[in-house]
Every structure is written in structure tokens, then in C-alpha cells.
Amino acid sequence: MKKIKKEIKPKRVYELERVGNARTVQLYADGFQSLTRKEKIFAYYMVRAAIAGRTIAIDQTNRYALQILNLCEEGLRNPRGIPAKTLKEIGEYTKLFWINNGMYDHNTARKFVPRCTPAEFEKCLRIAAGKKRGSLEYRTELVRTFRQLKRAIFDPSYMAVVTDKTPGHDFIAQSANNFYEGLTTAEVTRWATKGNEKNPLNSKVIKKNGKIEELVWRAGTDSIPEGMYASQLNDVISNLEKAKRYAASKHQAKTLDLLIRFFRTGKLSVWEKYNISWVKDSSNVDFILGFIEVYMDPRGQKAKFEAVIHFTNKEQTKLMRKLAANAQYFEKRAPWNDEFKKRNVKAPIANVVDVIVETGDAGPVSAIGINLPNEQNIRQRYGSKSVLLHNVVAAYKASEPNGLLEEFCFDQAEVRRAKKYGQTADDLHTGMHEVLGHASGKVSDKLKGDPADHLPGYYSTLEEARADLVALWNVFDPKLKELGMVDSDDVAKEMYDSYVRNVFLQLRRISTGYQLEEDHMKNRQMVVDYILRNSKAIDTVKRRGKTYFHVTDYNKMHDMVGRLLAEVMRIKAEGDLPAARSLVDTYGLMINTAWRDEVIKRIKKLNVSAYTGFVMPDLSPVYDKKGSIADIKVEYPLDLTKQMLEYSMAEE
Ligand SMILES: [Zn+2]
């Protein structure tokens, strides 16, 4: 008898470990191996640049953060002899530190502290230092540093919040971030309104000898002195220079040149030129790199360093293009009044990409989609670039905690559909939302100006609802089968099921209070609650003390989606504020607190983490006999500590 050789496919590991209220998940970059050699080498140097800039983001979080991290890593690198309990507690603290790029929790913005005592921490450092050459001096130095930092590490009320926007507080004096030092909000405002701030995006503002000064983040040139973060930026630049030799086109090389010039000079006029060039580039391997998002600054001016290196996911992007190519077909079949239909829909191209690395503000905690640049004048004149991070979404999906579906799905059929079609339905929803949704419809000829100006406080919620409803409306269209995007009605059913289920599940994020604030959360509840209260298409059932949201009639729900979509489109087209107010405030604002409490209780039992830090793929060069790079290998370390210690070695 012939032995049948079974092909054993190792099951992929996604969730790696729990760390406090967070968890780590491995990110996979399938498709990297199919890139050309040139693209791979380009990606490799871009990844090195991303890693080289990472400590800038840590330092921006708090002025002591880097020193604290160095102490922790010292302990972890020399673990021998350190009591196991202390080592574990410092390890846990350091992992949270890496995930958050500092000692502030991603969700609450508040400081977290180690579980060991200061005495235990100090002992650990003494043991770690004891193994080094010239260890006595080294140890004395380490202990001195530790004692200076003790309060910053262990006192949760000292520099308590990274960005403090509590009414009545001094936002600048009481925020722990490193954008300002020794200054109050009044002082900064007075100084800035006089036109003194030359680099609002890329400088730290300090008071020195009673005078306010700007420390610009730049590497310097022959004529411009080096500024803050010069050493990291020089490292970033040297890798960008190497990457440039493997750029996909002259255009991409020019874009990199502008970025290098910006990091050298710190000039915002160069940053603008860079952005204009960047927004027009759509190379296969592409990047986001620089001082980008301004959420951490209470003034919304200073940007955190971030880097995302990614490549196009051709298959998923093709699906997006198919949708975009058929935008006019879907517009014609929209459920709203013909008066509000576009004759010539130009759907935006959103690229679906797979991430190779994310650092600084962009990782290990990751977004799922990014639209840049933020500069409004560039967006209006040159457009923007949208990327949907496919492998990040896939990793989230694949690592969804066991039992979540079982706990919240109405029946086994719903669980099966979710497992089989969850990812397809999700991708399709995102695609239709972005490509068909926001681009569709036109405002009434009688409306003067932008609908957003007519609907203050309501426009974003309604616009997000409109895009969601377009996806829900079109998912049953036979065209999708014809285009090969859908092979079963179960995809549409799963999209409806999960939309409805999520409105119940999202209540877990509102741990206190009675109402929703975030636009997407509001719009989802508005859609589901409207259908729930005006039809029998959705039902809420209580079984053994547990509430279930579920769809009872998909056809009826489709009708209701159409009815609501027509009304939302009309409100936007006519700028009808009273109708907007009534719709959003009736269905989208107040939450059912009994449901909220129930969801939180049920979720707690499932041990769902509050947020995720991704372990990135690792790239390493493979050399040929002559010593030049023949290929780039991608590996998955499955270990945050290993990866982060390697990252910090690379920076030294
Ligand atoms: Zn949207």
C-alpha cells in the first residue's frame, strides 16, 4: 500500500500574548516574496528608516520616556540573576511601554506604572550592571539615573496624562508630552499669535532664561545648524539615501529627495513640496513617513513621528477598481430621488495595501485605513491618498477572541456565516463605503455652498451613515456576482448580521455616560435603531437573561435601508438641519445603559483585550558571493520582546 503523505500546513499563530489590558498579535506580509528584487531592497531600506526614527516618537511622548525605556531594556538584556518575579513585572511594564511608545495607555492617555517596587527595580539594575566590564562606574551611573527618574516611573499622579484636555485644566502645563516645557497655555498662545512660531508642525517650544524658544526637529545642513533629533534623523536620512537607489521611478526618487531635504532643513515649505510630490506617487511599494498626526498636542499643531511601509495588495485593489469602474451603474440604481443623482461619477481610487512595518505613532498599535495628507490646501488642490490596510484587518479578524461570535450571534447559522464570509463581507463593506459611498450623490441645485456648513454638528454622522447605507443597499445587487466579487447571498446576509450585532457590541466602549460621541458609532446606531423601531426587520430577543440583536427579514431590512438612505441623501442634498437633528438625536445619540452594562459584563467573561500591539514582519538581506544583496527574506518573530530589543540595538 502506498503511503499517503499528508501535507501538514502549520496553523498560523496570530494572538501571541496578553500584556496588561493589551495583547500582541503577529502581522503577516503575504505577497512580499512576490515583489521584485528591486522593490524588496527598496522596502528593506525604508523599513530601516522607519525603525531609525522610532525613538523620536517615544521621546515626544514624554521627556523622560527614552531614559526610562533604556533602564528597562538594560534589565531585560541582562536577565541572569534577577529574581523571576521582578523580571516578569519589569518585562510586562516594558512590553506595555513598547506597545504604547511610552508610559501612557493608548485608550485612556493616563500613565501606567510597574507592579514591582522601586527597591526591586533598583536591585534588578544593580544585578544587570554587575556583568559589564568596568561595572562599578557603570552601576553607579545607572543607579543615579534611576533615582532621578523614580518619580516619573512610579508616581501615577506625576505627569499623569499625556494630553490633558479636561475643562478647567491648563492644557499645555498639565499635559505630560514633550512638545512644550516650562510653559502655560496663556504664554504659548500669546507668543504664537504674535507670529513667533516658525515651525508649528515640527518643533518643541521651551522657556529658557525667561525667553520662549523653538527647538526645530532637523538634522541640519552646512548653513543650517542641527536641531533636536538630529542623530535619529541622520540615521533615517542615511537609509532613505540607500532606498533612493532602488526607487521605482524618477518621481519616487524625487519624492525621497524632498523628504530628505525636509528632515535636513526642517523647512515647512519643503514639507509642502514633498507632500505634493508624494500624493501623486502610486508606486507598488509606498510609504508614509514623517511628522504626521497632531492628536497628541492639545493645540493640534505639533506632529508625532510615524512610518508605515507598505505594498499594494493587487487582488484586493483590483476589486476596488472594479467597484470604481461600475460606480455609475450603482448610482443609477440608488434609492434616492433622481434629482440627487450624479451623471458622471468619479469614484476615488483607494489602494488596498499590506503593511510591512509600522513604527512611531503608527505602530505597534495600528489603524485600519489612512487618508493623507492632512494639509487641507494640498488636499483641495492635489487630492489625497487613501490606503486600506488589508493584512492588519485580516490579523484582527483571524485573532478575534474565541467565543465572541458564539456569545453574541443569535444562532449557529449566523456563527457559521460569520466564520465563512466575515472577511469577504468586511472587505466589501469597506470598499463600497469608501469607493461607492462617499463619492455618490449630488446636492440640490438650490443649495448654496457646502452641505457641511448647513449641517453643523450633524454632517459627519450623516455622511458616514450615507456611506454605510450605500454598502448595505448595494450588497444584494446581482452585479456583484456578475463581477465575481460575491458568490453567495450569505455574504450579504453576513454583512447585515454583523452590522446589526456590532451596534450592540460597540456599547462596550462607552463605559460611562449615556450618549455616543464618535461619528461612526453614532451613525451605526442610528441606522440599526431606525430600522428596529420602524419595522420588524430587526428584532431584539432575550434568552436566558442574554440579549441578542438579529435580522428577522433580510428583504425587509433591505427596503428599510433604501428608505433611510433616500432620506439621508435628501437631508444632505438640501442641507435640512431640522431633519438631520431629528434623525440623529432620535436614533443615534442616547444609548440604552442596561444593554451597555450587559455587554460589558458578557465581554468581561470572554477576556477581550482593550487594544492590540502588532509584532511586525522582520526583513533581512540575503547576500550573494560578491557581498551584494541578492534577496530580502521575510520572517515572523512571534515575539514582541525579541523584536523590540533588536530595534533598539539597530538604533545604537
Ligand atoms: Zn467614511
Residues whose N, C-alpha, C, O or C-beta is under 5 A from the ligand:
A	BS01	ZN	E464 A467
